[in-house]
Amino acid sequence: MRFKDITNESIIPEYDEIEIDLEEGMAWAKRGGKVVRKFRCTSGRRKSRIVSKPAQCFAAPDIKKRIRLKLTKARLGSRMARKSKRTKKVNPASKRVAALNRSSR
């Protein structure tokens, strides 16, 4: 499935005239308590990661955010893992996301 088949939204407005053919897969994720459609990168720096816009697959990394997450994981890594594991088992939105992503494989 191609991005242009899903939406009429422009990926990069400056290059609308050029035919852009990205092979990004569709995935589902949570944003708050809601289930939203996202994209799985098939190439680029963020390969196999889920992002909200296909253009993010090729975006430069934010070094400040990378360092902040590394420090947070060093402090709270095991606590974060336990909390996310519990959320995925209990939260209805998480269960819905898992089912939607399982069906799209």
C-alpha positions as CSV (number, residue, x, y, z in Angstrom):
1,M,0.0,0.0,0.0
2,R,1.4,3.4,-1.0
3,F,1.0,6.6,1.0
4,K,-0.8,8.4,-1.9
5,D,-3.4,5.6,-2.0
6,I,-4.3,6.3,1.7
7,T,-4.5,10.1,1.7
8,N,-4.4,13.2,-0.6
9,E,-2.1,14.9,1.9
10,S,1.2,16.2,0.5
11,I,4.3,14.7,2.0
12,I,6.7,17.5,1.2
13,P,4.8,20.6,-0.1
14,E,7.8,22.1,-1.9
15,Y,8.0,19.0,-4.2
16,D,4.4,18.4,-5.1
17,E,5.2,18.3,-8.8
18,I,7.7,15.5,-8.4
19,E,6.3,12.0,-8.2
20,I,7.2,10.7,-4.7
21,D,6.7,7.0,-4.3
22,L,7.3,5.9,-0.7
23,E,6.6,2.3,0.3
24,E,5.8,3.0,3.9
25,G,3.6,0.5,5.6
26,M,0.5,1.4,7.7
27,A,0.4,0.8,11.4
28,W,-1.8,1.8,14.3
29,A,-0.7,3.4,17.6
30,K,-2.1,5.1,20.7
31,R,-2.2,8.9,21.1
32,G,-3.6,9.4,24.6
33,G,-6.6,7.1,24.8
34,K,-7.3,7.2,21.1
35,V,-6.2,4.9,18.3
36,V,-4.6,6.7,15.4
37,R,-3.1,5.6,12.0
38,K,0.7,5.9,11.7
39,F,3.3,4.7,9.3
40,R,6.1,2.1,9.6
41,C,9.4,3.2,8.0
42,T,10.7,0.7,5.4
43,S,13.9,2.7,4.8
44,G,15.9,5.6,6.1
45,R,17.4,6.3,9.5
46,R,14.3,5.2,11.3
47,K,13.8,1.9,9.5
48,S,11.1,-0.3,11.0
49,R,10.0,2.4,13.5
50,I,6.5,3.8,13.6
51,V,6.2,7.5,12.9
52,S,3.2,9.9,12.4
53,K,4.4,11.2,9.0
54,P,6.4,9.3,6.3
55,A,8.8,12.3,6.0
56,Q,10.0,11.6,9.5
57,C,11.7,8.5,8.3
58,F,14.4,10.6,6.8
59,A,14.5,13.5,9.3
60,A,17.7,14.3,11.1
61,P,17.9,13.1,14.7
62,D,17.4,15.6,17.6
63,I,20.5,15.1,19.7
64,K,19.1,16.9,22.7
65,K,16.1,14.5,22.8
66,R,18.3,11.5,22.3
67,I,20.5,12.4,25.3
68,R,17.5,13.2,27.5
69,L,15.9,9.8,26.7
70,K,19.2,8.0,27.4
71,L,19.4,9.7,30.8
72,T,15.8,8.9,31.6
73,K,16.2,5.3,30.7
74,A,19.3,5.0,32.8
75,R,17.3,6.3,35.8
76,L,13.9,4.7,35.2
77,G,14.4,2.0,32.6
78,S,13.1,-1.0,34.6
79,R,10.1,1.1,36.0
80,M,9.2,2.2,32.5
81,A,9.3,-1.3,31.2
82,R,7.0,-2.6,34.0
83,K,4.5,0.2,33.5
84,S,4.3,-0.3,29.7
85,K,3.9,-4.0,30.1
86,R,1.0,-3.5,32.5
87,T,-0.6,-0.9,30.2
88,K,-0.4,-3.2,27.2
89,K,-2.1,-6.0,29.1
90,V,-4.9,-3.8,30.8
91,N,-5.6,-0.7,28.6
92,P,-8.5,-1.3,26.1
93,A,-6.9,1.1,23.6
94,S,-3.6,-0.9,23.7
95,K,-5.4,-4.2,23.1
96,R,-7.2,-2.6,20.2
97,V,-3.9,-1.4,18.7
98,A,-2.3,-4.8,19.1
99,A,-5.3,-6.5,17.4
100,L,-5.3,-4.0,14.5
101,N,-1.5,-4.4,13.9
102,R,-1.8,-8.2,14.2
103,S,-4.5,-8.2,11.4
104,S,-2.4,-6.1,9.1
105,R,0.6,-8.5,9.0
